[in-house]
Amino acid sequence: MGLVKEFKEFAVRGNVVDLAVGVIIGAAFGKIVTSLVTDVIMPPIGLVLNGIDFKNVKYVLKPAIGKTPEVAINYGLFINNVIDFIIIAFIIFLVIKGINRMKRKEAEVPTVPIPPTKEELLLTEIRDLLANKV
């Protein structure tokens, strides 16, 4: 039963739950960015480049013959994925930059030392008197 108890403690630990939530949100965010790139950003770029649809841009190594499919290097899809990555990396950079800025502001707030209580002052005085007698 110890293994089951340890697993429960591990599974409900705060950072594990946070990680799971982050992965789920990240997957959904990835879909949004992919849609942004393929449906919003790439069509105007293709239009500027004489109507090129990057989904269909490829270098055919061997054309399709009968039922045998073609063999091609789909570099247009690669370009879409690179743009996806750049957008995601830039957004993560902005988020981390914002978090670091907030942490710096927290660190800059000076902490005011708490003055010692009357009891602490009295105990310090007694300690000093005893140290002088020896």
C-alpha positions in Angstrom: 0.0 0.0 0.0 3.0 2.3 0.4 3.5 2.6 -3.3 -0.1 3.7 -3.9 0.1 6.3 -1.2 3.4 7.6 -2.6 1.8 7.8 -6.1 -1.2 9.7 -4.7 1.1 12.2 -3.0 3.2 12.6 -6.2 0.1 13.0 -8.4 -1.6 15.7 -6.3 1.6 17.6 -5.6 1.2 21.2 -6.7 3.9 21.4 -9.3 2.8 18.2 -11.0 -0.7 19.5 -11.4 0.7 22.9 -12.6 2.8 21.0 -15.2 -0.2 19.0 -16.4 -2.2 22.2 -16.8 0.7 23.9 -18.7 0.9 21.0 -21.1 -2.8 21.0 -21.9 -2.8 24.8 -22.3 0.3 24.6 -24.4 -1.2 22.0 -26.7 -4.3 24.2 -27.2 -2.1 27.3 -27.7 -0.1 25.3 -30.4 -3.3 24.7 -32.3 -4.1 28.4 -32.2 -0.7 29.5 -33.4 -0.8 26.9 -36.2 -4.1 28.2 -37.3 -2.8 31.8 -37.1 0.2 30.9 -39.3 -1.6 28.7 -41.9 -4.9 30.6 -42.1 -3.9 34.2 -41.4 -0.2 34.9 -42.0 0.7 32.6 -44.9 -2.1 33.5 -47.3 -1.1 37.1 -47.6 2.6 36.1 -47.9 1.6 33.7 -50.6 -0.3 36.4 -52.3 2.7 38.7 -52.3 4.7 35.9 -53.7 2.5 35.5 -56.8 -0.2 33.3 -55.2 2.1 30.6 -53.8 0.4 28.3 -51.3 3.1 27.1 -49.0 1.1 24.0 -48.1 1.6 22.7 -51.6 5.2 23.9 -52.2 7.4 20.9 -52.6 10.3 19.4 -54.6 9.2 16.2 -56.3 11.9 13.5 -56.3 9.8 10.9 -58.0 6.4 11.6 -59.6 3.3 9.4 -58.9 3.0 6.5 -61.2 -0.3 4.7 -61.1 -1.1 3.7 -57.6 2.4 4.5 -56.4 2.4 7.9 -54.6 4.9 10.6 -55.4 8.0 11.0 -53.3 8.5 14.7 -52.5 10.3 17.1 -50.1 7.5 19.3 -48.7 9.6 22.3 -47.8 6.5 24.6 -47.8 5.2 22.7 -44.7 8.6 23.1 -43.2 8.4 26.9 -43.7 5.0 26.9 -42.0 6.4 25.0 -39.1 9.4 27.3 -38.8 7.1 30.3 -38.6 5.0 28.5 -36.0 8.1 28.0 -33.9 9.2 31.6 -34.3 5.8 32.9 -33.1 5.6 30.5 -30.2 9.2 31.3 -29.2 8.6 35.0 -29.4 5.4 34.8 -27.2 7.2 32.6 -24.6 10.0 35.2 -24.6 7.5 38.0 -23.9 5.8 36.0 -21.1 9.1 35.2 -19.4 10.3 38.7 -19.8 7.1 39.9 -18.1 7.5 37.4 -15.3 11.2 38.4 -14.8 10.1 42.1 -14.6 7.6 41.3 -11.9 10.2 39.3 -10.0 12.6 42.2 -10.1 10.0 44.6 -8.8 9.3 42.2 -5.9 13.1 41.9 -5.2 13.5 45.7 -5.3 11.1 46.3 -2.4 13.3 46.8 0.6 12.4 44.9 3.7 12.3 46.9 6.9 14.1 45.1 9.7 11.8 44.4 12.7 13.1 46.1 15.8 13.9 43.7 18.6 11.3 43.3 21.3 11.9 44.4 24.9 12.6 40.8 25.9 15.2 40.4 23.2 16.9 43.7 24.3 16.9 42.5 27.9 18.3 39.1 27.0 21.0 40.8 24.9 21.9 43.0 27.9 22.1 40.0 30.2 24.3 38.1 27.8 26.7 41.1 27.4 26.9 41.5 31.2 27.6 37.8 31.7 30.3 37.9 28.9 32.0 40.8 30.7 32.2 39.0 34.1 34.1 36.0 32.6 
